[in-house]
Amino acid sequence: MAEYNRVSECVGLITLRNPPVNALSAAVRQGIVDTVQRALSDPNVKSVVICGQNGIFCGGADIKEFRSNMTGPPLIPMIHAIESANKPVVAAIEGSALGGGLELALGCHYRIAHSKARLGLPEVSLGLLPAAGGSQRLPRLIGVPAALNLITTGRHVTAAEALQLGIVDQVTDHNTVAAAVKFALSVAGRSLDPRRISTHPCPQQPDLDALFEEVMQKVRQSARGAIAPIACVQAVRAAATLPYAQGMERERELMATLFTSGQARALQYCFFAERAVGRWRMPSGARWDTSKPRPVHKAAVIGLGTMGRGITVALAQTGLSVIAVETQEKQLMEAKQAISGMLERGAKGRGVAPALDGVIYSQNIQAVADVDLVIEAVFEDIALKTKVFQQLSAVCKPGTLLCTNTSALDVDQLASETPNPELVVGMHFFAPAHVMKLLEVVYGPRSSPQAVATAMQLGKKMGKASVAVGNCRGFVGNRMLKPYIEEAFFLLEEGATPELVDQALEEFGFPMGVFRMSDLSGLDVGWRVRKGDGLVEPGTASGRSARIRQGRRYSPLGDLLCEEGRFGQKTGRGWYQYDKPGSRVARFDPWLHSFLGAYRAQHGLVARRIDHQEVLERCLYALINEGFHILDDGIAAGPEDIDVIYVSGYGWPRHRGGPMFYANMVGLAKVLERLEHYQQLHPEVPHLQPSSLLRRLVASGSPPIHKWGEAIKKLHSQL
Ligand SMILES: CCCCCC/C=C/CC(=O)SCCNC(=O)CCNC(=O)[C@H](O)C(C)(C)COP(=O)(O)OP(=O)(O)OC[C@H]1O[C@@H](n2cnc3c(N)ncnc32)[C@H](O)[C@@H]1OP(=O)(O)O
């Protein structure tokens, strides 16, 4: 709703009230319509100020309303009524003015912002465009290039940038509402015609066609199949080339297509999923709201390889003191140089001083004696990690949290090597750790809720999408990746090429297909794991039996490439060839294609034609199927956890919502039917055997994704 008061005798003050972000729900819109009408019809009121309660102007339209029948006054006429008012209306912007919130402010005649406020039109990240006149008013106010940048990226700008761009008229460090009231009094009675943005022509721009073509090309490339950024460019083009009324009509048409699209649903699901994962819960019943995190002021990182360096940077950037430990002097010096460089570059980008003094380097593990939390990031070897954990247990003060950055080892086994297993959790970062958004916080059966709460809170402070998951081989992300990669290998055996598989996945929206990704991360990584699992067999055995290992289908293709020294980009050869070791442009490699031909001949395999649909179904449904196993096992608390992990850490296209959301969109019955189909064709591939949870969900009528939690609980109680 909106509250009305008269202040300073002749200013009508309208306060939006809808915690937590004063979203423009039907009640708020009705409140604005009523209070604006009241202010305009009161002869004692000379001007009007609109503000939001609790230090936030407005977080935009109420996204929760989008999936219901929208009632209440529509935004566009409401904003027009404000713009065409005959008394000055001033927006007092504190906190955020986003989406419909900024569009409301653009309908006002003046905008005053607090210096800490953030403004933006982030609709594109929800699969929409600013369709309450924002796509038409902003280019008229700040010009086409700047408006294109803001609207197609959805980025939030600071008050200082907003002032520089001309979005706001004044920035204050003091009480924004008081400043706006004072300002409103000072402009009472002035002509408002020049202040009505919709009546402005769009500022002239030389070579408009070339500009739009260039931006459209850039947007298409980075959008990877997302439709909203393209519609945003089209809407701004309408602002630049059409009169306002026609531009608004174009805005409406474009929005109508986006509003009901699957992509908008997926992106809005991601918005809420990212917030839902913060409300973690463990199978023991421990939860986010009943578990108090410990304060962490000082942390340590053990092992300064690639991961340890990134983790040190991420911790130091949050303002923590960090002890960075590496036992070898030469490696320590190299790490110090690399970390300082990363801190300096990061600080430059954010316009702040680098936290160089926040990191103390040491060769001695004793240096971590008084830290609150340690993250071990030594080589992925259980014996080495065990030794480090034993040393840490002896050195650290009582109560220090011991975290491991393992990507697949057993967190519980490590915990059992310490006298206080309740203080041990996994903090699985993704490379580069100071850049990648994802953090899996892995709890074992003995991890205390307080340890999980502390790691989750630290992840949030570092700006990570932190997801609490149970302890199992590969946790959530890597466990689901295994069948995905294996299916890709099988497809090569059956006749596909790396180019075909990658193209299908990249058209789906992944930034890189599985083979380009594998070349980037190094083929030797998986080889080492498979060797550890006893799967790699030297020799040239041929036929079907050579491709069955440990009772299931196995493709030795990756091992054979490694035996040739083809480790991917770092050696200049992998599934593709590169100009030189370390270069990034993947090129078709004739050697690889003859190798595949010879391999098929040796094993009596006849290449068949494989299309994109089969690639997607086999790779993605195998991955999704593992996701259902993970839900059934209670390793992830809900589908949102899996989806956030895949969108933030594994390149799953955000506009497809994550693997479990995608399964829900495709239809669970269809996913089940295709898995059954492929399982019949490939009975020796266990990961194509549909999970029993998937079967049970289909049998119970395929509930929508937001009801899976309930359904899973019910199904488990029936077991
Ligand atoms: C066919 C014609 C239809 C016309 C439709 C008109 C369309 C208008 C376009 C829009 O305005 S779309 C919305 C644009 N706004 C945004 O994208 C902003 C989204 N919010 C944020 O970015 C952040 O929440 C924030 C405002 C910067 C605050 O961040 P903070 O970290 O402080 O809090 P959060 O944890 O993110 O949020 C707290 C709480 O509030 C919920 N929430 C936030 N914004 C909205 C919203 N716009 N609508 C509904 N709910 C919102 C959020 O979900 C959190 O609640 P939860 O219970 O934890 O999920």
PDBQT file of the ligand as one rigid body, heavy atoms in Angstrom, charges set to zero:
ROOT
HETATM    1  C1  LIG A 801       2.144  -7.720 -19.286  1.00  0.00    +0.000 C 
HETATM    2  C2  LIG A 801       2.516  -6.482 -18.555  1.00  0.00    +0.000 C 
HETATM    3  C3  LIG A 801       3.021  -6.747 -17.174  1.00  0.00    +0.000 C 
HETATM    4  C4  LIG A 801       3.685  -5.549 -16.645  1.00  0.00    +0.000 C 
HETATM    5  C5  LIG A 801       4.723  -5.935 -15.694  1.00  0.00    +0.000 C 
HETATM    6  C6  LIG A 801       5.563  -4.754 -15.356  1.00  0.00    +0.000 C 
HETATM    7  C7  LIG A 801       6.934  -5.160 -15.240  1.00  0.00    +0.000 C 
HETATM    8  C8  LIG A 801       7.791  -4.462 -14.541  1.00  0.00    +0.000 C 
HETATM    9  C9  LIG A 801       9.139  -4.874 -14.564  1.00  0.00    +0.000 C 
HETATM   10  C10 LIG A 801       9.727  -5.095 -13.199  1.00  0.00    +0.000 C 
HETATM   11  O1  LIG A 801       9.747  -4.252 -12.371  1.00  0.00    +0.000 OA
HETATM   12  S1  LIG A 801      10.327  -6.623 -12.961  1.00  0.00    +0.000 SA
HETATM   13  C11 LIG A 801      11.135  -6.484 -11.390  1.00  0.00    +0.000 C 
HETATM   14  C12 LIG A 801      12.399  -5.731 -11.518  1.00  0.00    +0.000 C 
HETATM   15  N1  LIG A 801      13.085  -5.697 -10.268  1.00  0.00    +0.000 N 
HETATM   16  C13 LIG A 801      14.093  -6.496  -9.972  1.00  0.00    +0.000 C 
HETATM   17  O2  LIG A 801      14.519  -7.299 -10.741  1.00  0.00    +0.000 OA
HETATM   18  C14 LIG A 801      14.672  -6.349  -8.597  1.00  0.00    +0.000 C 
HETATM   19  C15 LIG A 801      14.744  -7.661  -7.918  1.00  0.00    +0.000 C 
HETATM   20  N2  LIG A 801      15.254  -7.536  -6.580  1.00  0.00    +0.000 N 
HETATM   21  C16 LIG A 801      16.546  -7.363  -6.296  1.00  0.00    +0.000 C 
HETATM   22  O3  LIG A 801      17.397  -7.220  -7.129  1.00  0.00    +0.000 OA
HETATM   23  C17 LIG A 801      16.919  -7.393  -4.849  1.00  0.00    +0.000 C 
HETATM   24  O4  LIG A 801      15.942  -8.091  -4.167  1.00  0.00    +0.000 OA
HETATM   25  C18 LIG A 801      17.084  -6.002  -4.214  1.00  0.00    +0.000 C 
HETATM   26  C19 LIG A 801      15.862  -5.131  -4.427  1.00  0.00    +0.000 C 
HETATM   27  C20 LIG A 801      18.336  -5.311  -4.772  1.00  0.00    +0.000 C 
HETATM   28  C21 LIG A 801      17.291  -6.189  -2.668  1.00  0.00    +0.000 C 
HETATM   29  O5  LIG A 801      18.370  -7.071  -2.465  1.00  0.00    +0.000 OA
HETATM   30  P1  LIG A 801      18.622  -7.710  -1.016  1.00  0.00    +0.000 P 
HETATM   31  O6  LIG A 801      19.862  -8.526  -1.142  1.00  0.00    +0.000 OA
HETATM   32  O7  LIG A 801      18.565  -6.664   0.002  1.00  0.00    +0.000 OA
HETATM   33  O8  LIG A 801      17.380  -8.639  -0.723  1.00  0.00    +0.000 OA
HETATM   34  P2  LIG A 801      16.913  -9.962  -1.460  1.00  0.00    +0.000 P 
HETATM   35  O9  LIG A 801      17.318 -11.115  -0.626  1.00  0.00    +0.000 OA
HETATM   36  O10 LIG A 801      17.327  -9.977  -2.860  1.00  0.00    +0.000 OA
HETATM   37  O11 LIG A 801      15.342  -9.798  -1.429  1.00  0.00    +0.000 OA
HETATM   38  C22 LIG A 801      14.621  -9.789  -0.201  1.00  0.00    +0.000 C 
HETATM   39  C23 LIG A 801      13.282 -10.464  -0.426  1.00  0.00    +0.000 C 
HETATM   40  O12 LIG A 801      12.520  -9.664  -1.305  1.00  0.00    +0.000 OA
HETATM   41  C24 LIG A 801      12.062 -10.430  -2.407  1.00  0.00    +0.000 C 
HETATM   42  N3  LIG A 801      12.027  -9.561  -3.588  1.00  0.00    +0.000 N 
HETATM   43  C25 LIG A 801      12.979  -8.742  -4.022  1.00  0.00    +0.000 A 
HETATM   44  N4  LIG A 801      12.561  -8.061  -5.098  1.00  0.00    +0.000 NA
HETATM   45  C26 LIG A 801      11.311  -8.478  -5.340  1.00  0.00    +0.000 A 
HETATM   46  C27 LIG A 801      10.345  -8.140  -6.325  1.00  0.00    +0.000 A 
HETATM   47  N5  LIG A 801      10.600  -7.224  -7.284  1.00  0.00    +0.000 N 
HETATM   48  N6  LIG A 801       9.172  -8.752  -6.298  1.00  0.00    +0.000 NA
HETATM   49  C28 LIG A 801       8.875  -9.672  -5.328  1.00  0.00    +0.000 A 
HETATM   50  N7  LIG A 801       9.764 -10.041  -4.360  1.00  0.00    +0.000 NA
HETATM   51  C29 LIG A 801      10.951  -9.435  -4.381  1.00  0.00    +0.000 A 
HETATM   52  C30 LIG A 801      13.112 -11.524  -2.550  1.00  0.00    +0.000 C 
HETATM   53  O13 LIG A 801      12.584 -12.615  -3.237  1.00  0.00    +0.000 OA
HETATM   54  C31 LIG A 801      13.432 -11.818  -1.095  1.00  0.00    +0.000 C 
HETATM   55  O14 LIG A 801      12.420 -12.629  -0.578  1.00  0.00    +0.000 OA
HETATM   56  P3  LIG A 801      12.632 -14.198  -0.412  1.00  0.00    +0.000 P 
HETATM   57  O15 LIG A 801      11.444 -14.636   0.336  1.00  0.00    +0.000 OA
HETATM   58  O16 LIG A 801      13.947 -14.370   0.308  1.00  0.00    +0.000 OA
HETATM   59  O17 LIG A 801      12.686 -14.774  -1.795  1.00  0.00    +0.000 OA
ENDROOT
TORSDOF 0
